């Protein structure tokens, strides 16, 4: 019932910036949290950042100080501003939404590749 569509991934050089966007649509029963996770080939899917409806944020240690998560509640959209990108940031980035009933939804992922 809920669809998440990510955009903004691409191929960039180390030190560059990207901004990812995720738009949620469909039957959304009030958003508790939205966030970003990433998965490199052969590795687990790890949390990158989350943001609650009230604006509280949580970041993985590896991205603190470089990435910023934000949201536009009116548009059901979450963003991930990624600065000072490193090759180890290379992964598929997935958008995540948890609604008020704790139902969880995932996007299809967008590829971020950072060259050295």
N, C-alpha and C positions, 0 to 999 in steps of 0.2 A: 504493500500500500504506500510505502514511503520510498522515494527514489532519491539517491544522492549522486550528484554529478560533479566530478572534480575536473579542474582545468588548471593550466599554468605550468605544468611540468615541461622539461626540455633538457637540452644539453648545454652546459655552461662550463667555463673555466673556473678553477679554484679561485676563491676570493670574490666571485661574482655573487649576484643576488637573484632570487626568484620569489614570486608571490603566487602561492597556490590559493585557489578558490574552490569552495564546495557549496553548491546550492541544493537545499532540500525541498522536495515537493511532495504532494500527496496528502494523505490523512495523517497529520502530525498532531499528536496529543500533548502539546506543550513540551518544549525541549528542556530536559534537565542539563545535559551536557552535550557539547560537540567537541570533536577532537581529531587529531591526526595521528596515524600510526604508519610505520614503514617496515618494509621487508626486503632485505637483500637476498639474492639467490642462495638457496641452501641454508638460510637462517630463519629464525623465528620472527614473527611479527611483533615489533616493539612499539611501545608508546613513545610518541614524540612530544605532544602537548595536548592538553584539554582545557576547556573553558566552560564554566557553569553558566546557568541562566543569570546568576547574579554578578558574573564577571570575574569570579575567582579563577586563577590559572594554575596549571601544573605543567612542569617541563621535565623532560629527561635531562639528566646531568650533562649529557654530551652536547646538548643544544642550548643550554642556558647562556644568556648573554648574546646569542647570535640569532635565534629565532624568536618571533613574536606571534602569538595567536590572538586573534580578535574576532569579533562577530558583529553582525548586523541583524538584530533580532527581528526587525520588521521585514527583512528579506529572507529570513531563515538561511542565512549564509555565514559561513565561517571562513576565515582567511589564515594563511600561514605565511608570514613574511620571513624569508630565509636570507640572512646576510652572511658574509664571510664563509661561503660554502666550501666544504672540504671534500676530497674524494671519498672519504668514508661516509659522507651523507648520501652517496649513490644508493638508490633503492626505489622500489615502487611505494608511493605514498598513498595511503587509504584514508578516506574521510569516514568518520564514525559519528553516529547520533544515538543518544539514549533519551527516550521520551519519559514523561512523568510516570508511566507505568513500568518503567525500566525495560521496555522493549528496545532492542538494539538493532541498528541498521548500518550497513556498510556500502560504500561506493565501490566502483570497479577498479579504482586505482589509477594513478598517473605516474609516469616514469620520470624520475629526476636522475640525471647523470652528470657528475662533476668530474671533469678531467684535470689532471695535474699539470 
